[in-house]
Amino acid sequence: MNLGLEKKTVLISGSSRGIGRAIAESFLREGARVIISGRNQKDLDRFVKDNAKSRTRIQTFCGDLMRETDIEKCVASATKSFGPIDCVVPNIGKGAVRFGHEVEKKDWEETFAINLWGAVRLVEKTLPVLKKNGGGSIVFVAALAGMEAVAAPLTYCTAKAALIAYAKNLSREVAAHSIRVNCVAPGNIFFPGGRWEEKLCEDRDKFTKYITENVAMKRFGKPEEIADFVVFMSSARASFLTGECICIDGGQRRGF
């Protein structure tokens, strides 16, 4: 299926590893030009080396896209090299936060800063570019934890739920500008260096049992399984899709 993404320009935050990296590579396979970002230059250099055949369609930005100044620098650099941005994928988040309901104010603030405000700031800085370009697509990377009560920290679940609500309401405000806004909500995704690898090292039997008992498909998801769907949602093949949050969790979610 031709997704019509050849020569489209895509900005993906948090894209030097894990789900973000897989999303960038999936866009590259469709012929898109990608701007990848991360705070570790070695990870960015490794991505370029591993995708050397597509080097002319890759631009890297080493910085923190939770900071407005870095976002502005990244967007300016991207548009200078590749022209107007067509798709934005705010892949910003962290699940390794404190459990329990007795959490301090700083825990709430830090979790919301990472899992909500970072994505909101990126969108606020890129929306003018999408409007000027005549439209585009935004796909947030949310989480199953924002849609259903699961074994995840309360602060994280709440921040991801807020992100999904933001995306839903934003979609109605920008539809007139031909900008589509959607979310993908991954379940338990395993990749080297990720949180699930840490958990398995802590107690393999405990967490293997958790996956077996709670996920219908009885396995972890792969970054590529999230990435390919994000790319489809960003493409013209999904031109009537906006305001939605699609859960990709191997059947863990029990609600409708």
N, C-alpha and C positions, 0 to 999 in steps of 0.2 A: 504493500500500500504506500503510495506516494503521499507523504504528509505535507508537502509544500513548504518545507522549512529551509530549503537550499538558499544560502546567502542571507538568511535572516540572522539578526544579531541578538544574542541572548546573554543576559547578565545573571550569574548564579552566585549567590553568596555562600560562604562555607563550603567551597567546592574543591578543596584540595585532597579530601579523603571521604570515605564512607558514602552515604547516600548522595551528597552533593557532587562528589567526583563521578559517581555512576551516572548522574543526570547530565553532567557536562559531556561525558563520553557518548551517551545516547544521542544527544543533540549533534555531536560531531559526525556520528554515523549517518545522520539525516542531511548532512551538508551544511549545517548552520555554522555561524561564527560565534565563538563563545568567549566570554570574559569570565575567568575563574578567579576566585579570591580566597585568601587565607592569611593567617598570621605567621606562617612558617614558610620562608622562602624555599627551603629544601623540599618541602612537600609539593610546592608549585613547580619547581624545577623537575621533580620526578614525574609529575603529570605530563609535562611537555616532552620529556624524554620518552615516556611510555606511549605517547601519541605523536611521535615525530612526523609521521606521514601527513598529519593534519596541522603541522606547525603554523602554516600561514593563516589558519583560521582560529588561532588561539592567542589570547592576550591574558597575561597574568597581572594581578594586583596584590601586592603584599601589604596588608593593613587590616585594620579593625573596622568592619562595616557596621558596627554598632555606633560608631562615632560619626557625627555629621560631616566633619571636615574630611574624613577619609572617604565617605560616600561621595561627596562632591568631587574629590580628586579622581575617584574611580570612574564615575559617570563621565566626567570631562575627558579623561584619557580614552575611554571606550568609544565615545562619539567621535573623537578626533581620528582614531585609527579605523573604526569600522562603520562610522555613520550612525544614524538614529537607532536606538534600541527598540526591538520589536517585542521581546519577551523578558519578563523579570521573574526570577525564582528566588524568593527570600527563604533561604534554608538556614535559619538561625535558631538554635535551641540547645538546651542541655538538660538532661534528666537526672543527673547525679546531684540531687539536692536533699535536704533533710526531710525525713518522714515525720508523721504525727501532726496533731492539730494544735499542739502547743508550740507554735513557732514564733520567732521574734519578727519585729517589723522589718529588720534588715533582710531577713530571709525572703519575705514577700517581695520587697523592693528589688533584690538581686535577681530573683526568679522571673519577675515580670520584665525586668530590664533585658534579660537574655532571651526570653521566650515570646515576648510581645513587642516591647518598644523598639527593639532592634529591627524587626521586620517592618513595623509601622514607619520608622524613619527612612528606611530604604525605599519604601513605596512612595512616601511623600516627596522624596528627591527625584524619583524617576517618573512619576505621573506626568509632570509637565512635558517631559521628553516624549512619552507615549501619545499624549494629546496632540502635540505639535506634529508627530509622525502620522496622525490620522487613525490611531488605534493601536491595539496590541493585546497582549495577554499577561496576566499575573497569576502565578500558581504558588500558593503558600504551602510549606511543608509543616503541617500541624502534627497531630498524634491521636492514636486511638484513645489515649488518656483524656483527651479533651471532649470525647463523645460518650464515654461510658465509664462507670466506676470500676477501676482496675487497681492492681497492686502497684500504685505509683504515688509519689509525694503529692499531698493536697495542693501545695503551692503550684507545682508543675501542671497538675490537671486543670486547675483554675485558669492559669495563664494560657494554656493551649485552648481551652474553651473560649476564652476572651478573643483569641486570635481568629478562631472560626467565626465568631459573631461579628468581628470587625470585617472579615472578608465578605460575609454575606451581605452586610449593610453597605459596604463600599461598592459591591457589584451593582447595586441599584443606582448609586450616585454617578457612576462613571459609564454606565451602559450607553448613554446618549453620545459618548465620545468614541464609541466602537471599541471600548476596552472591556475585556472579559476578566472576571476575577473568580478564581476557584481555589479549593484546598484539596490536598491529598493527606490522608491521615494514616500513616504507617502503623502497623502493629509492632511485633518484636523482630527487629532486623539485626542480623548478625554480620559483622565485618571485622577484620583484624584491627585491633587497637580501639575498638568500640566498647561501649558500656557493657554489652552482653558478654564480650570476651572476658572482661574484668569479673563479672558475676560468676561465670563458669569456673574461673580460676579460684574464686572464693569458696564455692560449694557447688560442684558440678551436679551431684545427685539431686540436690534441692531444686535447682533451677531447671534441670532437665525434666523433673517431675512436674514443675509448674507449667512448662510448655506443653507437655503431653496431656495434662489434665484440662488445660484452658483453651488450647488452640485446636480447632477441629481437624486441621491438617497435620497436627502433631509435629510441627517443625518450625524453625525460624524462617523468616523471609530473607530474601537477598536484596541488596541495594539495587540491583538491576531490575528487579520486579517492581520497584517503586519508580525507578527512573524512566522506564519505557512508558509508564502511564502518565507521568508528568509531561513527557514530550508530546504524547497524543493530546492531552488536555490543552497544551499550548498551541497546537496546530490548527489549521483551517478545517481539518476533519471534525473538530469539536466546536465548530463555529456557533452552534446554538446552545452551548453549555456555559452557563455562568451562575454564580451564586451557590455553587454546590460544594459539598465536602464529601469526597469519595474515600471510604475506608478500605484499606488493603491490609488485611490482618490474618489471612488464612482461616477465617471463620471464627475468630475469637469473640467478636462483638455479638451479643445476644439480642440486642434491640433491633427494631425494624429500621 
